[in-house]
Amino acid sequence: TFTVEEAVETIGFGRFHIMLFLIMGSTGVAEAMEIMLIAVVSPLIRCEWQLQDWQVALVTTMVFFGYMLFSIVLGLLADRYGRWKILLLSFLWAAYFSLLTSFAPSYVWFVFLRAMVGGGVSGHSQGREENKQIIALCSSSNPFLSLGKVFWLAGSLLIIGLASVVNPTIGWRWLIRIASIPGILLILVFKFIPESARYNVSTGNTGAALATLQRIARMNGVAMPEGQLRVPAKERRGRFKDLIHSKYLRTTLQIWIIW
């Protein structure tokens, strides 16, 4: 028998992981553009709606408030229904509310819609972190892991470059519409992203997990390990209240403070 982790190590790094790296890395571009968008739009909405300093600051605050609140909700849903479904939902959600933001008739609507965008963007990490672990498992010295940060920087530079051209010509509303395009395009490539084999095994769906591993092996041009995929013993799956259990509380608080 073999486990999911043993199968991934046997299959090794190949074409599948390069494709996965590029797709999941591109989510960083879309996420950075949505987050950094406020920095290049704030001076314009300040003038258009005659905003005070605290009102401009509130826009950014609400984006991250939406990110914080919905990351908890989407994290729980990802554990229950799978990473793939939640990742797709988050991209549809973020793209939809981002486009709506460009039609915001007032400041109040703008703040609300950007908070909803932040909520959608928070779901991107559910799938991205899972797939980072898959790539890391294949090679601890993989240079692609370090290069992953380049995507966020590329998204930040891209939105700043676009703003310098679009804002003075056709306005900030068109900048928001253009910034939503990467997220919409990524939705079209979601069929190439499989559900996590580790998640499928944890829910007892061994057949789906094995199919995913076989697909990866075919793309990489290698053979699957011999034997049958081992089904792990049934365990109680993670719950939010486990984070504040006495066993994990210190680690939880340290991580929260660092972030």
C-alpha positions in Angstrom: 0.0 0.0 0.0 1.0 3.7 -0.3 -0.3 7.0 1.1 -1.1 10.1 -0.9 2.2 11.7 0.3 4.2 8.7 -0.8 2.5 8.7 -4.2 3.3 12.4 -4.7 6.9 11.9 -3.8 7.2 8.9 -6.1 5.6 10.8 -9.0 8.1 13.7 -8.5 8.2 17.1 -10.0 7.1 17.5 -13.7 4.9 19.2 -16.2 1.8 19.0 -14.0 3.5 20.9 -11.2 4.8 23.6 -13.6 1.2 24.0 -14.9 -0.1 24.1 -11.3 2.5 26.6 -10.3 1.7 29.0 -13.1 -2.1 28.8 -12.6 -1.9 29.1 -8.8 0.8 31.8 -9.1 -1.5 33.8 -11.4 -4.1 33.9 -8.6 -1.4 36.0 -6.8 -1.4 38.4 -9.7 -5.2 38.8 -9.5 -5.2 39.0 -5.7 -2.5 41.7 -5.7 -4.3 43.8 -8.3 -7.5 43.7 -6.3 -5.8 44.6 -3.0 -3.5 47.3 -4.4 -6.3 48.8 -6.4 -7.4 51.0 -3.5 -4.1 52.7 -3.3 -4.3 54.0 -6.8 -8.0 54.8 -6.8 -8.3 56.5 -3.4 -7.1 59.9 -4.5 -9.7 60.0 -7.3 -12.7 58.9 -5.2 -11.6 61.4 -2.5 -12.0 64.2 -5.0 -15.2 62.8 -6.7 -17.1 62.3 -3.4 -15.4 65.0 -1.3 -14.2 62.5 1.3 -12.3 63.1 4.5 -9.2 61.3 5.5 -11.0 58.8 7.7 -13.4 57.9 4.9 -10.6 57.1 2.5 -8.9 55.0 5.2 -12.1 53.2 5.9 -12.2 51.8 2.3 -8.9 49.9 2.9 -10.0 48.8 6.4 -13.2 47.3 5.1 -11.4 45.4 2.3 -9.3 43.7 4.9 -12.2 43.3 7.3 -14.1 41.4 4.5 -10.9 39.4 4.0 -10.6 38.5 7.7 -14.3 37.6 8.2 -14.8 35.5 5.1 -11.5 33.7 5.3 -12.9 32.0 8.4 -16.2 31.1 6.7 -14.6 30.0 3.4 -11.9 28.0 5.3 -14.7 26.0 7.1 -16.5 25.5 3.8 -13.3 24.3 2.1 -12.9 21.7 4.8 -16.5 20.5 4.3 -17.0 20.8 0.5 -13.4 20.7 -0.9 -10.8 23.2 -2.0 -11.6 23.3 -5.7 -15.3 24.3 -5.2 -14.4 27.1 -2.8 -11.6 28.4 -4.9 -13.9 28.6 -8.0 -16.6 30.2 -5.8 -14.1 32.8 -4.5 -13.0 33.8 -8.0 -16.6 34.1 -9.3 -17.5 36.1 -6.2 -14.4 38.5 -6.3 -14.8 39.1 -10.1 -18.6 39.8 -9.7 -18.3 42.3 -6.9 -15.2 43.9 -8.4 -17.2 44.7 -11.6 -20.1 46.0 -9.5 -17.7 48.3 -7.7 -17.0 50.1 -11.0 -20.7 51.1 -11.1 -20.9 52.2 -7.5 -23.2 55.3 -7.3 -22.0 56.5 -3.9 -19.3 56.2 -1.4 -21.3 53.9 0.9 -21.9 51.4 -2.0 -18.2 51.6 -2.9 -17.1 50.6 0.6 -19.6 47.8 0.8 -18.7 46.3 -2.6 -15.0 46.5 -1.9 -15.5 44.7 1.4 -17.3 41.9 -0.5 -14.4 41.8 -3.0 -12.0 41.3 0.0 -14.3 38.5 1.1 -14.0 36.8 -2.2 -10.2 37.3 -2.5 -9.8 35.6 0.9 -10.9 32.3 -0.6 -8.0 32.3 -3.1 -5.6 31.2 -0.3 -7.7 28.0 0.4 -6.5 26.4 -2.8 -3.2 28.1 -3.2 -1.8 27.0 0.1 -2.9 23.4 -0.5 -1.2 23.3 -3.9 2.0 25.0 -2.5 2.2 22.0 -0.1 1.9 19.6 -3.1 4.7 21.3 -4.9 6.9 21.5 -1.7 6.3 17.8 -1.1 7.9 17.0 -4.5 11.2 18.8 -3.9 12.3 20.6 -0.8 14.8 22.6 -2.8 12.3 23.5 -5.6 13.2 27.0 -6.8 9.5 27.6 -7.9 8.5 28.0 -4.3 10.7 31.1 -4.0 9.6 32.4 -7.4 6.0 32.3 -6.2 6.3 35.7 -4.5 7.1 37.2 -7.9 3.5 36.9 -8.9 2.3 39.2 -6.2 4.9 41.7 -7.1 4.0 41.4 -10.7 0.3 42.1 -9.9 1.2 45.1 -7.8 3.4 46.6 -10.5 0.8 45.9 -13.2 -2.0 47.7 -11.4 0.3 50.7 -10.8 1.3 50.8 -14.4 -2.3 50.5 -15.6 -3.4 53.3 -13.2 -0.8 55.7 -14.7 -2.3 55.2 -18.1 -6.0 54.5 -17.4 -6.8 57.0 -14.6 -5.9 60.2 -16.4 -7.6 59.0 -19.6 -10.8 57.0 -19.2 -11.1 57.1 -15.4 -10.9 54.9 -12.3 -14.1 53.0 -13.1 -12.5 51.6 -16.2 -9.4 50.8 -14.2 -11.5 48.6 -11.9 -13.1 46.8 -14.8 -9.7 46.1 -16.4 -8.3 44.9 -13.1 -11.0 42.3 -12.8 -10.0 40.7 -16.2 -7.2 38.4 -14.8 -9.6 36.9 -12.2 -12.2 36.3 -14.9 -9.6 34.6 -17.2 -8.5 32.4 -14.4 -12.0 31.0 -14.0 -11.6 29.6 -17.5 -8.6 27.4 -16.6 -10.1 25.9 -13.4 -10.9 22.6 -15.2 -7.1 22.0 -15.2 -6.9 22.2 -11.4 -7.8 18.9 -9.7 -9.3 18.6 -6.3 -6.8 17.8 -3.6 -6.1 14.1 -3.4 -5.4 14.5 0.3 -8.8 16.1 0.8 -10.6 13.3 -1.1 -8.8 10.6 0.9 -9.8 12.4 4.2 -13.4 12.3 3.1 -13.3 8.6 2.1 -13.4 9.3 -1.6 -10.4 7.1 -2.4 -11.5 6.6 -6.1 -11.3 10.3 -6.8 -8.0 10.7 -5.0 -6.5 7.8 -7.0 -7.8 9.3 -10.3 -6.1 12.6 -9.4 -2.8 10.9 -8.7 -3.0 8.9 -11.9 -3.6 12.1 -13.9 -0.6 13.7 -12.3 1.6 10.6 -13.1 0.4 10.6 -16.7 1.2 14.3 -17.2 4.7 13.8 -15.6 5.3 10.7 -17.7 6.0 8.4 -14.8 4.5 5.3 -13.2 2.3 5.2 -10.1 3.7 3.4 -7.1 2.8 -0.3 -6.9 0.0 -1.4 -4.5 -3.3 0.2 -3.4 -3.9 3.6 -2.0 -4.1 3.3 1.7 -7.2 4.8 3.4 -6.2 6.6 6.6 -7.9 5.8 9.9 -11.0 7.9 10.5 -10.2 10.9 12.5 -12.1 13.9 13.8 -11.6 16.6 11.3 -10.4 20.1 12.4 -12.7 22.5 14.0 -12.4 26.2 14.7 -12.6 25.7 18.4 -9.6 23.4 18.3 -7.5 26.6 17.6 -8.2 27.8 21.1 -7.8 24.4 22.8 -5.1 24.5 25.5 -2.9 22.3 23.4 -2.8 24.7 20.5 -3.7 28.1 22.1 -0.1 29.4 22.4 0.8 28.5 18.8 -2.5 30.0 17.6 -1.9 33.3 19.4 1.7 33.5 18.1 0.6 33.0 14.5 -2.2 35.6 14.8 0.1 38.2 16.3 2.8 37.6 13.6 0.2 38.0 10.8 
